[in-house]
């Protein structure tokens, strides 16, 4: 009817008005498409509405829909250069978008992608380096107060933050009047036969406390060593980037923690102490039934030519 035709023309005029004023100035292409959709609901074959909707879709990044609408409009007006121009523009925009997406996916799956960088690379523990710092732990064991010394090399060139943290906690040099940052007097709270002895909680004494020299915790470092042998010194944590003061010394290799816990040192002397400690009875929650305490600790100044050979244990 004449009324319907007038309403359709009015809607088409609204689309054109939005594109020529508000849309071009403000980028309100969604509004332009909505007006065109109303025209299409009345007459799906309206070529002007198809053209105007195609222009809006192109600017919204809906290139396939734009090409379809503009091609329909061109079939009705095969000599209209504006429609031809918009079709080529939509095709070019589609090509640019596809190239961008391709680069994103290539970056995701290339060898040195962001995802790959988050997967820890595990290396063999470094050979003994006499220039690395050494520390000692004097361990007091049981009622008879047997005293044994363990000397440890710190891998300061590979994991400097963890190494410096442990060294300073051995010397106590970072302690303040309000906070103890010192292993002296700290007990080992957990002993798992065939696996490790854990200590370093000078705050609560049960594995729930402690702190680093950098704050409560510090982040993991980007170097991970295989946890493959007896006598390795490793940070204990509550998950990624939660290193504090708690540590453990291994009784055996434990490959399953190589990507979870930072290994930052190894026993150089004192494997007889480890053997004695490992045979101490344990109770509930792997708590040693005899006190195992760090009676003294600090930097070890004597020269060591070669590390002791790890001693195997018998129960």
Residue pairs with C-beta under 8 A, 6 or more apart in sequence:
4 42
7 42
8 39
8 42
8 43
8 46
11 35
11 38
11 39
11 42
11 49
12 39
12 46
12 48
12 49
12 52
14 35
15 32
15 35
15 36
15 39
15 49
15 52
15 53
15 56
16 52
18 28
18 31
18 32
18 35
19 32
19 52
19 55
19 56
22 28
22 31
23 29
23 31
23 32
23 56
23 59
27 59
29 56
29 57
29 59
29 60
30 56
30 60
32 52
32 53
32 55
32 56
33 53
33 56
33 57
33 60
35 52
36 49
36 50
36 52
36 53
36 56
37 53
39 46
39 48
39 49
40 46
40 49
40 50
40 53
43 49
47 72
47 73
47 76
47 77
48 73
50 69
50 70
50 72
50 73
50 76
51 69
51 70
51 73
51 77
51 82
51 83
51 86
53 69
54 65
54 66
54 67
54 68
54 69
54 70
54 73
54 86
54 90
55 66
55 70
55 86
56 66
57 63
57 65
57 66
57 69
57 90
58 66
58 70
58 86
58 89
58 90
58 93
61 93
61 97
63 90
63 91
63 93
63 94
63 97
64 94
66 86
66 90
67 87
67 90
67 91
67 94
70 83
70 86
70 87
70 90
71 87
73 80
73 83
74 80
74 83
74 84
74 87
77 83
107 113
107 114
108 114
108 115
120 224
120 258
120 259
121 224
122 224
122 225
122 226
122 258
122 259
123 223
123 224
123 225
123 226
124 225
124 226
124 228
125 155
125 225
125 226
125 228
125 229
125 232
125 263
125 266
126 155
126 157
126 158
126 225
128 153
128 268
128 306
128 307
129 153
129 157
130 303
130 304
130 305
132 153
132 154
132 155
132 156
132 157
132 163
133 153
133 154
133 156
133 163
133 167
133 299
134 151
134 152
134 153
134 154
134 268
134 299
134 300
134 301
134 302
134 304
135 151
135 152
135 154
135 166
135 167
135 170
135 297
135 298
135 299
135 300
136 149
136 150
136 151
136 152
136 170
136 297
136 298
136 299
136 300
137 149
137 150
137 152
137 170
137 183
137 270
137 294
137 297
138 147
138 148
138 149
138 294
138 295
138 296
138 297
139 147
139 148
139 149
139 150
139 273
139 277
139 292
139 293
139 294
139 295
140 146
140 147
140 291
140 292
140 293
140 294
140 295
141 147
141 148
141 273
141 276
141 277
141 280
141 290
141 291
141 292
142 280
142 290
142 291
142 292
143 290
143 291
146 276
147 295
148 270
148 272
148 273
148 276
149 269
149 270
149 273
150 249
150 267
150 269
150 270
150 273
150 274
151 267
151 268
151 269
151 270
151 300
151 304
152 233
152 265
152 266
152 267
152 268
153 265
153 266
153 268
153 304
153 307
154 163
154 166
154 167
154 233
154 264
154 265
155 163
155 225
155 263
155 264
155 265
156 163
156 164
156 167
158 223
158 225
158 264
159 221
159 223
159 262
159 263
159 264
160 221
161 214
161 218
161 219
161 221
162 221
162 235
162 243
162 262
162 264
163 264
163 265
164 213
165 212
165 213
165 214
165 218
165 243
165 245
166 233
166 247
166 264
166 265
167 299
168 174
168 181
168 213
169 181
169 182
169 183
169 200
169 212
169 213
169 245
170 183
170 297
170 298
170 299
171 182
171 297
171 298
171 299
172 180
172 181
172 182
172 183
172 184
174 181
174 213
175 181
175 182
179 211
180 202
180 203
181 202
181 211
181 213
181 245
182 202
183 199
183 200
183 202
183 245
183 294
183 297
184 294
184 295
184 296
184 297
185 202
185 293
185 294
185 295
186 199
186 200
186 201
186 202
186 205
186 293
186 294
187 199
187 205
187 291
187 292
187 293
187 294
188 197
188 198
188 199
188 277
188 288
188 292
188 293
188 294
189 198
189 199
189 201
189 205
189 206
189 207
189 287
189 288
190 196
190 197
190 198
190 199
190 207
190 248
190 285
190 286
190 287
190 288
191 197
191 198
191 277
191 278
191 280
191 282
191 286
191 287
191 288
191 292
192 198
192 251
192 282
192 286
193 251
193 278
193 282
193 315
194 251
194 252
195 250
195 251
195 252
195 254
196 234
196 248
196 249
196 250
196 251
196 254
197 248
197 249
197 251
197 274
197 277
197 278
197 292
198 207
198 236
198 246
198 247
198 248
199 246
199 247
199 248
199 292
199 294
200 210
200 236
200 244
200 245
200 246
200 247
201 207
201 208
201 209
201 210
201 245
201 246
202 209
202 210
202 245
203 209
203 210
203 211
203 245
204 210
207 236
207 246
210 244
210 245
210 246
211 217
211 244
211 245
212 218
212 243
212 244
212 245
216 244
217 237
217 241
217 242
217 243
217 244
218 241
218 243
218 244
219 241
219 243
220 240
220 241
220 243
220 262
221 262
223 262
224 258
224 259
224 262
224 263
225 232
225 258
225 263
226 253
226 255
226 258
226 263
227 234
227 250
227 253
227 254
227 255
227 257
227 258
227 261
227 263
228 253
228 255
228 258
229 250
229 252
229 253
229 310
230 250
230 251
230 252
230 253
230 267
230 271
230 274
230 310
230 311
230 312
231 249
231 250
231 266
231 267
231 271
231 274
231 310
232 249
232 250
232 263
232 265
232 266
232 267
233 247
233 248
233 249
233 263
233 264
233 265
233 266
233 267
234 247
234 248
234 249
234 250
234 257
234 261
234 262
234 263
234 264
235 243
235 246
235 247
235 261
235 262
235 263
235 264
236 246
236 247
236 248
236 261
237 243
237 244
237 246
237 260
237 261
240 260
243 262
249 267
249 274
251 274
251 278
251 313
266 307
267 274
267 307
267 308
267 310
268 304
268 307
268 308
269 304
269 307
269 308
270 308
271 308
271 309
271 310
271 311
272 311
274 311
274 313
275 311
275 313
277 292
278 313
279 313
279 315
280 288
280 289
280 290
280 292
281 288
281 289
281 290
282 288
282 289
283 289
